[in-house]
Structure formats: structure tokens, C-alpha cells
């Protein structure tokens, strides 16, 4: 897929940090947490790894992994800075992040979800579709949730529909099948 476009594109900046996990709930009485990992880096939660814990007001504080192990579809993780259940009870739903420079280079012809967020989508027949507000994974593959004002559409992120992705410019060019938008668009 090429990244050519006839429109003038504006460069955009990527986020300074990237989500690598979300805290599901506390586990036990010694401050362990059940984490939903959002990273393919196998050593991301290894002992000694430094992560950023999202706090109130989106403030980030560094924390260090003491131990981790697989547990019920997630990871059971202990951190040096969190040592009792009371200290972690309020952390449900909080995100764990890393600085952007700790994210490995993306594979050829592949994109990270955070790179696709906020990209403007344009379809060959349908014109401007809106902006990617979510990247969803399910049993059927990757879907882009694209919204514009009061209209939205879920678009399968498949090579058959994608003609170009330029994450630096923040654009995704599409060639959706005739009738796709009329059938699949929704009012938000």
C-alpha cells in the first residue's frame, strides 16, 4: 500500500506515551494487581521494567515491576512502589504506559493502534468519512471506528479496503465497496 495522496497533508505528532496495559483489579493483600496487557513486547512486564502509572488528572508516575506471572487471561503483577491492598484498591481501570521511544519500530506494512487513532479517513466514493476514534480487535479482525459530527461507521481494517496509510500525515485512504457506507453507517 502506498502513502500517496493528492491533498496537502499536515504533519502530526504522536503521543508522548503509549498504553501497554490496564489495571483490572487488586489481587490478594500485598498490593498485587491483575493487569490486562496491551503490549506484544514479551519483556514489558518483566521484573525491573519501568512503567508509568496513570494517576488523577492524567498525571503519570514511574513504577517498577517487582514480579509478574500469567493469571486468568491477564498478568498478576507486583510493583516495588505498591505494597498493600489499600494502596492499589483505587487503581482499578487505570492505565500503564511507556514513553513513545520505548515502543519498538513497527513491522513493514503494519501499524500500531495508537498511530491510527485520530487519522482522517477518506473514501474514493464517499469522500471524507471522519476521524478514527477507536481501533477495535475482535474475533473478526481489526475494525476502525470512524466518526464525523453525528455520523459514524465501523470499517474493517483490511488490505482490500485500504489504499494508503500515512500515519505521519494522519490520513487513511479507502476504497470501500459500493453501498458499504449506506449499509453500515450509523447516527451517533
N, C-alpha and C positions, 0 to 999 in steps of 0.2 A: 504494500500500500504506500503510495506516495504522500507527501505532505504539501502538495501544491494547491494553491488557491488563487482565485482571481481577485479576491477582495484584499484590501490593505488590512493587515493584522497587527494588533498591538501586542508587544511583548508583555508577559505577565510574570509575576513572581509566585513561586511555590511556597507552601507554608514553611515556617522555620522548624516545626516539629511534626512528627508523623505518629499516629496512633499505632501501637503494637499490641495492645491488649486492653481489656475492660474487666473491672473487678465485679464478679458476680455476688460474692458474699463472704463473710468471715467463716473460718473453719477451726473448730477447737478453741482452746482457751489461751494459746500462746501467741496470738497475732497472725496466724496463717490465713491466707486468702485463697479462695477459689477464683482463678483467672480464666477468662475466655481469650485465648491468644489470637492476635490478628497479624501474625508475622510468620513468614516462611523461613526466617533465619534460625537454624537449629540451636544456636548458642545464645539467642536473645535473652533467655531466662536462666542461663547457667549461673552458678554461684560466682559472685564477684561482678556480675553485669550491673551497670549503672543505668537506671531508667529515670524518667521524670514523672512524678505523680501529680495529676491534676488536682488542684485544691479549690477552695472557694474563689469566685471571681476569675476563674481560669488561670490562677497563679500556678506555677509549676515548681515543685521542689524535688531535688535529687534524692533517690533512694537506691540502696544496694541490695541485690538478691543474695540472701544467705543460703537458701536451698530451694529446689523445685523438683516436682515429680508429677507424672501423669496421674489424673484423678477424675473419673466420671466425665469424660469428654472435654476436660479442660486441664488446667495445671494447678497444683497445690503449691503455693509459693510463700516463703517466709522472707521477710526483709529485715536487715540489721536495725533499721530505724523504727520498726513497728513490733512491739514485743508483747502486747496483751490484747485480748479481745475488745476491751473498751476503746483502745486506740484505733481499731480498724472497723468498728461497727458502723461508723458514719461514712465509710468509704464505698459502700455499695454503689455500683454504676459509674464510679469514677474511671477515668481513662489513664492508661500508662502510655507514655510517649518516649521517643528518642529524637535527638536533633537530626535534621534532614541529612547532614553529612555522614551519619551512621547507617544510612539506607544504602544497600549495595546497588550498583548500576543495574538498570532494568535489562532484561533479556531483549535480544533483537526481535522486532515485531511484537513486543509486549509492552504493557503499560501498567503502572501501579494504580490502584483505585484513586488515591489522593491526587494523582496527576490528571485524572479525568474529571474530577469534581470541578464545577464552575466553568467547564468548557462550553462554548456556544455551539449549538448543533444547527446544521444547515442541510436540508434535503434537496436533491436535484429537482423534484417535482413540487414539494410542499413549501420550499423556501425556508425562512428562519423558523426553527421549532422551539427555541428557548435554550435554557442552560441546564446542564447536568447537575441535579441537586442530590442525587444518591446513586451509588453503584451497588447493586444487589446481587448476591450469589444465592442460587438455589439449585435443586437437582437438575434443572433445565439449562443451567449455564449462567453467564453474566448478563444482567439487564441494566440498562441506563434509565433512570427516572429523570425525564426531561420536562421542565415546566417553564411556562411563559404566561405571565399575568394570570388569567383564570383557566388556562388550559394546560393539560399535561398528557404525557404519553410514556409508556414503558417500551423501550426499544431493545431487542436482543442485540448484544454486542458481539456480532458475528461477522466474519470476513465477507459474507455475501451482501451485507448491508453497508459496510464501512468502505468508503473510497479513500479517505485520508484522515489521519490524526496528527495534529500538530500541537503538542502539549505546551510548547514554548509560547505559541501564539494563542493558545486556549481555544482551539477550534476542532470540531469533528465534522467531516463531510460525509453525508449519507446518500445512498441510492435505495430508498425504501420501495418495496413493491407497490404497484398501483393499488389504491384502495386501503392501504395499511393505516394511514392516519385517520381516515373516515371511520374505520372499524375499531381501532384501538385507542384513539384519543379519549380523554375524559375531562370533565369540568372539575376544577379544584375549589 
